[in-house]
Structures are given as C-alpha cells and as structure tokens.
Amino acid sequence: MMKKISKEDMNRFIQSLLSDYTVYAPVNIDGIFSFKPITNFQGIDLNYQNSKKPPKEIFFPQSETMFEYEKGKVTSAEKVSRKRILLGIRPCDAKANLLLDNVFAGEDYQDVYYINKRENTIIIGLGCRRPLSTCFCTSFGGSPFSRDGLDILLIDIGNKYIVDVVTDKGKEILTDKFTEASEEEVKLAEKIKRETEKRIKSEVKIEGVKEKLDTMFESPFWDKLSERCLGCAVCSYLCPTCHCFDIADEAKDSQGRRIRNWDSCMFPLFTLQTSGHNPRPTDKERMRQRVMHKFNYFIENYKRAACIGCGRCILNCPVNIDIRKVLKEILTN
C-alpha cells in the first residue's frame, strides 16, 4: 500500500502519536545522532545519515534492570508499560533487528525482556538517500530502501514522504493525513531508489568466507590483523548486531537489583574465568573471535552473516581496521 503525507502533516502526525505511544526518534546532541524518547516533533532531526549508536538499544538496552527485590519480594522489569514507536530507523538497522531476533527470540531461547519490547513497538523506517562511502548494505542483500523488518517505510521525495505500508501494525496507526500516492509520485520514489543504490560503490564478497574461515583457526593471519587493534571495542559497541552482555547484581542490605549491561568479546575480562585462566588472553584470540562469530559461527547457526554493511565499525575504528579489507584478505589468504 503506497500512501503519501506532506512533511508539515508528518510533524502533526508525530505529535498526535505522543498521546498514546512513547516515540523514539533520531535526535542531534552536539553533532551526534542517537535515538531518544521525544516529547514533541521539534526535537526530531530526520536530516541525518545514520546514528552513531545503533537503535538496537531500543530493544536491547545498553544497561537494563531485569528485576528488583526488597525483603524477599521480587519485581520483574520485563513488561513494557506503554506501546512504543521507533521512528526514522534506517533499513540497514531494521535488518539488524531481524538478525538479533535469531538470538533473543529464536527456537531455543526466548528473552522476555527483548521480546516484549519488540512486540510492543511499531517501526517506521526512513529510506537512506545519502549513503556514505563506507556503506555496503547491498553486499548482504540489503538496500537503502529495504522494507525488511519495518512496519512502514518513508521515502523522502522533497516536500512530502511516500509511505510504503508494510504490515498491519503499520496500517493501524495511519490517519486521514495519509492519502493515496499518485502514479507519478510512486515513479519518482522508484527513481530515487535506483539512483541511490547506484551510489553504493563498496562491494564485499561474502561467498566462500565461512568455508575459508573453517580452515583458518590457527592461521598467522590473526597475529597480523591484531597488531593494530587497541582493544577499545568500539567496533562491537557500535555494531547493530553485536549482542554480548554481562549480568551483575547490585545489593544493599535487603534490597537490590539484577542488571544486564553490554559487554564485548574484545575485552580481556569477558572470558576471564574465576580460576584466573583466560582462553582468549591476547588481542589475537579476541579479534579472531569477533570475525569468526560474525562470518562463521553465526552463519553456521542461523544461515546468514551477522553483518548488515552499515559501516559503523569502519568509520569509528581509531586505527582504521576496515572489515571490507579483512574479508577480502581472508578470501585471498
């Protein structure tokens, strides 16, 4: 279903959502975009390329209370008290959520904290008209205008949006401000899609990477690759598909809480055992784990790579480790 809405009416529509939903949208804070709950449409900035932190934290928060207790009474924090709207997410990040579903909402394990947030959230995506030179979403079957993982996709055509209604959840929130898109407007949106996809020049070959990695566990390649790594973990903290976490208890007297925090396989403490033994003692083993997990183990378990080509790890690595070059070197190793 293809609808349209003017940008002025879109602002009014967003404002109307706030009475019934908690709305998360891209906000510019000191030049850094991130997804925050808003109180009015004026706090939103949809003129952005992508957020620095991925919006996976809307479903898998960086720090999350799992339950609290006091004098033997336990109160779970799994329920979502109010329905939510995630507005303005890029298609690559929406696809990342589908990958995380395999981990947190799969057949073998269901994480109630994650699932409740997912089920109570309507996702409105915003097509990406200005991909960066580090973007390579098309290498993983994605597109700047992919509908995967979205309830609604917005396509900016100037003074209005073409509104591609993907699911019934998306259809439920439409108002009379949304009208039928004309044939000419739909054609313009299709033209924008084609022209934008042509601007993505980075191409990463993924076929054969898993099979190559099957034979490379003891390869000296990992020594060379890890020489530059600082172990800062920015690559995993800003990755929309990374999902390592740590669980800690905070207690005082007869009350306390259990919290879950993002962690990273790039940190030495992540695998440090109580005995003092660490099976991944150096950057070599930790770098190997990161690459193997994304392009070997995840494929083995879920039949797809744990990467969506957003380029955050390339943009933010302080020593310029480029995952595109890493994959190319693996295939030629």
Secondary structure, 3 states (H helix, E strand, C coil): CEEEEEHHHHHHHHHHHCCCCEEEEEEEECCEEEEEECCCHHHCCCCCCCCCCCHHHHCCCCEEEEEEEECCEEEECCCCCCCEEEEEECHHHHHHHHHHHHHHECCCCECHHHHHHHHCEEEEEECCCCCCCCCCHHHHCCCCCCCCCCCEEEEECCCEEEEEECCHHHHHCCCCCCEECCHHHHHHHHHHHHHHHHCCCCCCCCCCHHHHHCCCCCCCHHHHHHCCCCCCCHHHHCCCCCCCEEEEEEEECCEEEEEEEECCCCCHHHHCCCCCCCCCCCHHHHHHHHHHHHHHHHHHHHCCCCCCCCCHHHHHCCCCCCHHHHHHHHHHC
